[in-house]
Amino acid sequence: MDERQETPNGAAHRAPLRRDAERNRERIIAAACQLYAEHGLGVGFNEVAHRAGVGVGTVYRRFADRRELLQAALAEPLQELYAVARAAAATPRAWDGLTLLVTGVTDLLVENIGLRDAALGGYEDLVPQVTGGIPELLDGLFERAREQGDVREGVDGHDVLVMLWMVTELAKHAADVRPDAYRRYTTALLDGLRASSSRAPLPDPLHDDEVAAISRRWADASSRARTP
């Protein structure tokens, strides 16, 4: 039974769910959260239904499509991501903010592959406002860090995005061997952004469209890896 009803002006809205239906919805969201975190965004409704202990028809009744389930499952992880970003923006010294942002976000993305793919992979079509203004915040941190003399010439937010892909991908492959290995390389890569008179000049930076294309391919590859 579809709980959507017509309002007096003709607009559809979702009627309050029965208690058992609401419990099913919560179980589906919890299952989706777990599966996306473990395997990325390539998880299908059948897998979610199996993990939640419900029939796949129940998943389709509660969620019209993949987009609706993704938004529900990623809502809380995204809030955690935004909280780290807000704390980073509030630091008096921009370099401290960059360090907090990169290390804090890396930890969150390592724990949740689906969050990583959504946040870095250009999935705004599925999860609107997925980045929550973080790119603008990052640009502001770099601008302040340049004024304060703390970052090397030529680095920008695109470099951080690629760094996050690199260290989170390492974390996936090192999880069973050395779960914290990614932190060593996060530190090393961050140090490479810092100003120093002995630094060699950087090659040309990536353009917006190049970063977007690389990120989407990386996220798509992560999702395809889930397909048998």
N, C-alpha and C positions, 0 to 999 in steps of 0.2 A: 504493500500500500504506500503510495506517495504522500508524504506529509506536507507537500507544498499546497498552499491554498491561495485563492484569489482575494485580494483586498477590495474594498468598495471602489477604489479607483482603477481596478483591473490589474494592479501589479501583483506579482507572485511573491509570497513569502513562505518561510518554512514554519510550520506549526510546531508547538512544543512537543518534544519526543516523549513517548512513554518511558517509564523508568528502565525497562529492559532494553528498549531501543537505544536509550542514552548510554547504558552500560556497554552495549555492543559498539557504539560509536567510539567511546573512550578506549575500548580494547583494540579497535582497528587503528586508531591514531597511535597508541602505544606500540603496537606491532610495527606499524610503518616507520615510526621513529627509530626503532631498533634496527630494522632491516636496512633503511637508508644509511644509518650510521655505519653499519657493518659492510654493506656492499655497494653503496652509491645509489644513484637515481634510476638505475636500470631495473629495479625490482618491480615486478608486476602485481596486479591485484590478486592473482591466485596465490602467490607467495605470502602476501599480506593476510589474506583470509586464513591460510593454513596456520600462520604464526598466531593470529588472533583467536583461532578456534571457532571460526564462523564460516558459513558458506560464502562463496564468492558473490552470490546474489545479494547477500546482506551488505557487502562492501559497496556494490553498485547502488543499492538503495540509499545508503548513507552519504555516498560521494558520487557526484554525477560524472566526474572524470578525474584523470590523473592530476590535473592542475589543482582541483579543489582539495584532494588528499595531500598533495605536496605542501600547500599553503598551511593546512592544519598541522601537519607533522613537523614542519620546520619553524613554526611560529616561535616556540620557546627557545630552540637553539639560536635563532636569529637575534632574539632579544639579548642573549648572553654575548653575542658578537658585538651588538651595538653598545652594550655596557662597557666592554673593553675599549671600544673606540672613543666613547665619551670620556673615560678616565684618561686615555692617552692625550686627548685634545686639551685637557685641563692642566697638564703639567707645565710649570713655568719654563723649564728648559725643553726646547723642542726635541733635542736628541733623546732625552729621557722618555718623551712621549713616543717617538719612533720605536725605541727599544721595547717599551711596554706594548705598543700596538703589534709589532711583529711577533714578539715572543708569546703574548697572550692569545693572539689570533691563531698562531701556529698550533698551540696546544689544543685549541677548540677544533681546528680543522683536522688535526691528526686523530682526534677522538671520534670524529663524525665525517665519514667520507662523503655522504650526501650533502652535508652542509658545505664542505669544501667545493664540491662540483657546482652547487647552486651559487655560492658566493663568488667563485673565481671564473666559472665557465660560461657566463653570459646567458643565464637562464631567466632573464627578466620576463620572457614571454610566459613562463610557467609560474614564476613566483615574483610578482611585481614588487618593486622597491626592495629587491633582495639585498642590495648593498647598503641601503639605508643612509645614503650620503657619505659613506666611508671614503670613496675616492676623493671627494672634495675636502674632507677632513685631512686625508693623507697629503694632498697638495698643500694645504695650509701648514701642516707640520714641516714639510720640506722647505716651504718659503721662509718660515721662522728659523729653521735650522741653518739655512744659508745665511740669513742675516746675522745669526749668532756664530757663524764660522765653524759649524760642527759637521757639515757634510762636504764630501769632495765635489769638485766641479763636474757637472754633467749628469748626476744621478737624479732620478725622479720616482714617482709612484709606480710607473711601469716596472721598474727594477724590483720593487717590493713584490709586485704581483707574481713575477717570474720566480723570485726567490721562494715564495710560498708554495708554488707548484713543485719546485725542486725538492724542498725539504719534506713536504708532505708525501710526495711520491717515494722518497727514500724511507720514510717512516712506515709506509705500507709494506715494503719489502724487508725491512729490518725488524718488524714487530716480534717475530718469533725468535730472533737472535739477540738483538740489543734494542729493546723498546725505546730507550732514551737517546739513541744514536743521533736522531735528527737535531737534538738540542746543540750538539757540538757544531754542526754545520750551520745551524741558524746563527750561532754566535760568530762563526768565521765569516759568513756572508754579510752579517750586519757590520762587522769590523771593516769589510771592504767598502762600505758606503761612507765611512767616517773620513773626515778631512785629515790629510797628512802631507807634508811637504815632499815626502819621498814617493808618493803615488805616481804610477805611470798614467798617461792620458787614456781615457776610455775610448773604445771604438764608438761609432755612431749609434745613437739610441734607437730603440724600436719605435715605430709609429703606432698611433691608436689602432688603426685597422689591422696591423700586424699582430699586436698584442691580443686583440679580440679574436682573430682567427686561430692563433696558437692556443689560446685558452679554451676556445670551444672544441677544438680537436682533442685537447687533453681530456676535457670533461667527457666528450663523446666516447673516447677510447676507454675511459674508466667504466662507463655504462655498458659498453659492448663486451667488456671482459666478464660481465655477469651472465651473458648469454651462453648456454652450453654449446 
